């Protein structure tokens, strides 16, 4: 468990959160620290090794890596580090930052621990939120994180509960007047992709959907993920086999990212 030190800036989790890390479900809380609830579904991940030095993944290495994420960057903590430095070449936050800075999109709908679903127009904020983020199943409000996002002109879907709902996030973005909306959807919420597609004509908007955190996806999820614009395979063989052959562009080899659509200028422009 990561325990507070004798400092007002001590790194210690606030509230309660659940995430996926290497396919394992993990609970983080101030009371109990880091608890790995299920076995990881992968034995090795090159990205995980580069970030945390882990060659063989098991429950203990997952626990250590999450504790490192907390100790180094304040993950799930009031003193969370919002560092906008890029981590990977083709990550969702890295791409969304470029799209925002080049004005190819109006906003990004993403998830941040301690805040839930957020609507962001600042490219650096998107990157600093998502730089080392992993799939967040649920989270609870952390006031300092919420205040930081709002100070950067980000909008919180639900400050009272830090609710995660990407469909409602896209609706909120439309209500705010945004027409070109990029949105990240985790694999364990893949059904939301189909729901977001239905919103486009109803709200007269364009949604650029980035499917992320797909290590644990099932065959049932593929029908939804295939409707995304971009899909990160994570450690999923299913996506490599079912989505890879349909891609119009592949980015990377070890952990491929597939572009599934081509968008023109005026709506989006990907390639």
C-alpha positions as CSV (number, residue, x, y, z in Angstrom):
1,X,0.0,0.0,0.0
2,X,1.2,3.5,-0.8
3,X,1.0,5.4,2.6
4,X,1.2,9.1,3.2
5,X,4.6,10.6,4.1
6,X,5.3,13.4,6.5
7,X,4.6,16.1,3.9
8,X,1.6,18.1,2.9
9,X,2.4,17.0,-0.7
10,X,2.4,13.3,0.2
11,X,1.1,10.9,-2.4
12,X,-1.8,9.0,-1.1
13,X,-5.0,7.8,-2.9
14,X,-8.2,9.6,-2.2
15,X,-11.7,8.1,-2.6
16,X,-12.2,4.7,-4.3
17,X,-11.4,3.7,-7.8
18,X,-11.4,0.6,-10.0
19,X,-9.2,0.1,-13.1
20,X,-8.0,-2.5,-15.5
21,X,-4.2,-3.1,-15.7
22,X,-2.8,-5.8,-17.9
23,X,-6.3,-7.3,-17.9
24,X,-6.5,-7.5,-14.1
25,X,-9.1,-5.6,-12.3
26,X,-7.6,-3.4,-9.5
27,X,-9.2,-1.5,-6.7
28,X,-7.4,1.6,-5.3
29,X,-8.5,3.3,-2.1
30,X,-7.1,5.3,0.8
31,X,-8.1,2.7,3.3
32,X,-6.8,-0.5,1.6
33,X,-4.3,0.8,-0.9
34,X,-3.9,-1.2,-4.1
35,X,-5.8,-4.5,-4.3
36,X,-5.5,-6.7,-7.4
37,X,-8.9,-8.4,-7.6
38,X,-8.4,-10.7,-10.6
39,X,-5.6,-12.4,-12.3
40,X,-4.0,-10.5,-15.2
41,X,-4.8,-11.9,-18.7
42,X,-1.4,-11.2,-20.2
43,X,2.0,-12.5,-19.3
44,X,4.1,-9.9,-21.0
45,X,3.5,-6.3,-22.4
46,X,6.3,-4.3,-24.0
47,X,4.8,-1.0,-23.0
48,X,4.4,-2.2,-19.4
49,X,8.1,-3.3,-19.4
50,X,9.3,0.1,-20.8
51,X,7.2,2.0,-18.2
52,X,7.7,-0.2,-15.1
53,X,10.5,-2.6,-15.9
54,X,8.2,-5.6,-15.6
55,X,9.1,-8.7,-17.8
56,X,6.8,-11.3,-16.3
57,X,3.3,-10.1,-15.4
58,X,1.4,-11.6,-12.4
59,X,-0.8,-10.2,-9.7
60,X,2.2,-9.0,-7.7
61,X,3.8,-7.1,-10.6
62,X,0.5,-5.5,-11.4
63,X,0.2,-4.3,-7.8
64,X,3.7,-2.9,-7.9
65,X,3.2,-1.1,-11.2
66,X,0.0,0.6,-9.9
67,X,1.8,1.6,-6.7
68,X,4.5,3.1,-8.9
69,X,1.9,5.0,-10.9
70,X,0.6,6.4,-7.6
71,X,4.0,7.2,-6.2
72,X,5.5,8.7,-9.3
73,X,2.6,10.6,-10.7
74,X,0.0,10.9,-8.0
75,X,-2.5,8.7,-9.8
76,X,-5.8,8.8,-7.9
77,X,-4.4,11.4,-5.6
78,X,-5.1,15.0,-4.9
79,X,-1.6,16.0,-5.9
80,X,-1.9,14.2,-9.3
81,X,0.8,15.2,-11.8
82,X,-0.5,16.7,-15.0
83,X,2.5,16.2,-17.2
84,X,1.9,16.8,-20.9
85,X,5.0,15.0,-22.2
86,X,4.2,12.3,-24.8
87,X,4.6,8.7,-23.6
88,X,3.9,6.7,-26.8
89,X,3.9,7.5,-30.5
90,X,0.3,6.5,-31.3
91,X,-1.6,6.8,-28.0
92,X,-5.1,8.2,-27.9
93,X,-4.1,11.3,-25.8
94,X,-1.1,12.0,-28.1
95,X,-3.3,11.9,-31.2
96,X,-6.1,13.9,-29.7
97,X,-3.7,16.6,-28.6
98,X,-2.5,17.0,-32.2
99,X,-6.0,17.0,-33.5
100,X,-7.0,19.8,-31.1
101,X,-3.9,21.8,-31.8
102,X,-4.4,21.6,-35.5
103,X,-8.1,22.4,-35.1
104,X,-9.2,19.2,-36.7
105,X,-11.6,18.6,-33.8
106,X,-13.5,20.9,-31.5
107,X,-13.2,18.9,-28.3
108,X,-12.3,15.6,-26.8
109,X,-14.4,13.5,-24.5
110,X,-12.1,11.5,-22.3
111,X,-12.0,10.0,-18.8
112,X,-9.9,11.1,-15.9
113,X,-9.7,9.4,-12.5
114,X,-11.1,11.7,-9.8
115,X,-13.3,13.4,-12.4
116,X,-15.0,10.8,-14.6
117,X,-16.1,11.8,-18.1
118,X,-14.7,15.2,-19.1
119,X,-15.0,17.5,-22.2
120,X,-11.7,19.1,-23.0
121,X,-10.6,21.7,-25.7
122,X,-7.0,22.1,-24.5
123,X,-4.5,19.7,-26.2
124,X,-2.0,19.8,-23.4
125,X,-4.7,18.9,-20.9
126,X,-5.9,15.9,-23.0
127,X,-2.3,14.7,-23.0
128,X,-1.7,15.3,-19.3
129,X,-4.9,13.4,-18.4
130,X,-4.2,10.4,-20.6
131,X,-0.4,10.1,-20.6
132,X,-0.2,7.2,-18.2
133,X,-3.9,6.4,-17.8
134,X,-5.2,2.9,-17.9
135,X,-8.8,1.7,-18.3
136,X,-10.9,3.2,-15.6
137,X,-14.0,1.2,-14.6
138,X,-15.2,3.6,-12.0
139,X,-13.9,6.5,-9.9
140,X,-14.9,9.0,-7.2
141,X,-14.5,12.8,-7.1
142,X,-11.2,14.3,-6.1
143,X,-11.7,18.0,-5.7
144,X,-8.2,19.2,-6.7
145,X,-8.3,17.2,-9.9
146,X,-11.7,18.6,-10.8
147,X,-10.5,22.1,-10.0
148,X,-7.4,21.7,-12.2
149,X,-9.5,20.5,-15.2
150,X,-12.0,23.3,-14.8
151,X,-9.1,25.8,-14.5
152,X,-8.0,24.6,-18.0
153,X,-11.6,25.2,-19.3
154,X,-12.5,21.5,-19.2
155,X,-16.1,20.6,-18.4
156,X,-17.0,17.8,-16.0
157,X,-20.0,15.6,-16.8
158,X,-20.9,15.0,-13.1
159,X,-18.8,16.7,-10.4
160,X,-20.8,15.2,-7.6
161,X,-20.2,11.5,-8.5
162,X,-17.4,11.6,-11.1
163,X,-19.6,9.4,-13.3
164,X,-18.1,7.7,-16.4
165,X,-20.5,7.8,-19.3
166,X,-19.0,8.5,-22.7
167,X,-22.4,8.6,-24.4
168,X,-23.7,11.3,-22.1
169,X,-20.3,13.0,-22.5
170,X,-20.8,13.3,-26.2
171,X,-24.4,14.6,-25.6
172,X,-22.9,17.2,-23.3
173,X,-20.3,18.2,-25.9
174,X,-23.2,18.7,-28.4
175,X,-25.1,20.8,-25.8
176,X,-22.0,23.0,-25.5
177,X,-22.0,23.6,-29.2
178,X,-19.2,21.3,-30.4
179,X,-19.8,19.6,-33.7
180,X,-16.5,17.7,-34.3
181,X,-16.0,15.5,-31.2
182,X,-13.3,13.0,-30.6
183,X,-14.2,10.4,-27.9
184,X,-12.3,7.6,-26.3
185,X,-14.2,4.4,-25.4
186,X,-12.7,1.6,-23.4
187,X,-13.2,-2.0,-24.6
188,X,-15.2,-3.0,-21.6
189,X,-17.7,-0.3,-22.6
190,X,-17.6,-1.1,-26.3
191,X,-21.4,-1.0,-26.6
192,X,-21.2,2.8,-26.2
193,X,-19.6,3.0,-29.6
194,X,-22.8,1.9,-31.3
195,X,-24.8,4.2,-29.1
196,X,-22.6,7.2,-30.0
197,X,-22.9,6.4,-33.7
198,X,-26.7,6.8,-33.3
199,X,-26.3,10.3,-31.8
200,X,-24.4,11.7,-34.8
201,X,-27.4,12.4,-37.1
202,X,-29.7,13.2,-34.2
203,X,-27.4,16.0,-32.9
204,X,-26.0,16.9,-36.4
205,X,-22.5,16.3,-35.3
206,X,-19.4,14.2,-36.2
207,X,-17.9,11.8,-33.7
208,X,-14.4,10.4,-34.1
209,X,-14.3,7.4,-31.9
210,X,-11.1,6.0,-30.5
211,X,-11.4,2.5,-29.1
212,X,-8.9,2.0,-26.2
213,X,-8.0,-0.5,-23.4
214,X,-9.0,-3.5,-25.4
215,X,-7.0,-6.3,-23.7
216,X,-10.1,-8.0,-22.3
217,X,-12.6,-7.6,-25.2
218,X,-14.7,-10.5,-26.3
219,X,-16.2,-11.5,-29.7
220,X,-19.4,-9.7,-28.7
221,X,-17.5,-6.5,-28.4
222,X,-16.0,-6.7,-31.9
223,X,-19.4,-5.7,-33.6
224,X,-19.2,-2.4,-31.7
225,X,-15.4,-1.8,-32.0
226,X,-15.6,-2.3,-35.7
227,X,-17.7,0.9,-35.8
228,X,-14.9,3.0,-34.3
229,X,-12.6,5.2,-36.4
230,X,-9.4,4.1,-34.6
231,X,-8.8,1.0,-32.5
232,X,-5.8,0.2,-30.3
233,X,-5.4,-3.6,-30.2
234,X,-3.8,-3.5,-26.7
235,X,-3.1,-7.2,-26.0
236,X,-6.1,-8.5,-27.8
237,X,-5.6,-11.3,-30.4
238,X,-9.3,-11.0,-31.2
239,X,-8.9,-7.5,-32.6
240,X,-5.7,-8.4,-34.5
241,X,-7.6,-11.2,-36.2
242,X,-11.0,-9.6,-36.7
243,X,-10.2,-5.9,-37.1
244,X,-6.7,-5.8,-38.5
245,X,-7.6,-7.0,-42.0
246,X,-10.2,-4.3,-42.3
247,X,-7.9,-1.4,-41.4
248,X,-7.1,1.3,-43.9
249,X,-3.9,2.1,-42.0
250,X,-1.8,0.4,-39.3
251,X,0.3,2.4,-36.9
252,X,3.0,0.4,-35.0
253,X,3.7,-3.3,-35.0
254,X,4.2,-4.5,-31.4
255,X,0.9,-3.0,-30.2
256,X,-0.9,-2.1,-33.5
257,X,-3.3,0.8,-33.7
258,X,-5.7,0.5,-36.6
259,X,-7.3,3.3,-38.5
260,X,-10.7,2.0,-39.7
261,X,-12.0,5.0,-41.5
262,X,-10.8,7.9,-43.7
263,X,-12.2,11.3,-42.8
264,X,-11.9,14.3,-45.1
265,X,-11.2,17.9,-44.2
266,X,-14.4,19.7,-43.1
267,X,-15.4,16.8,-40.8
268,X,-12.1,15.2,-39.8
269,X,-8.8,14.4,-41.5
270,X,-6.9,11.4,-40.3
271,X,-4.5,10.3,-43.0
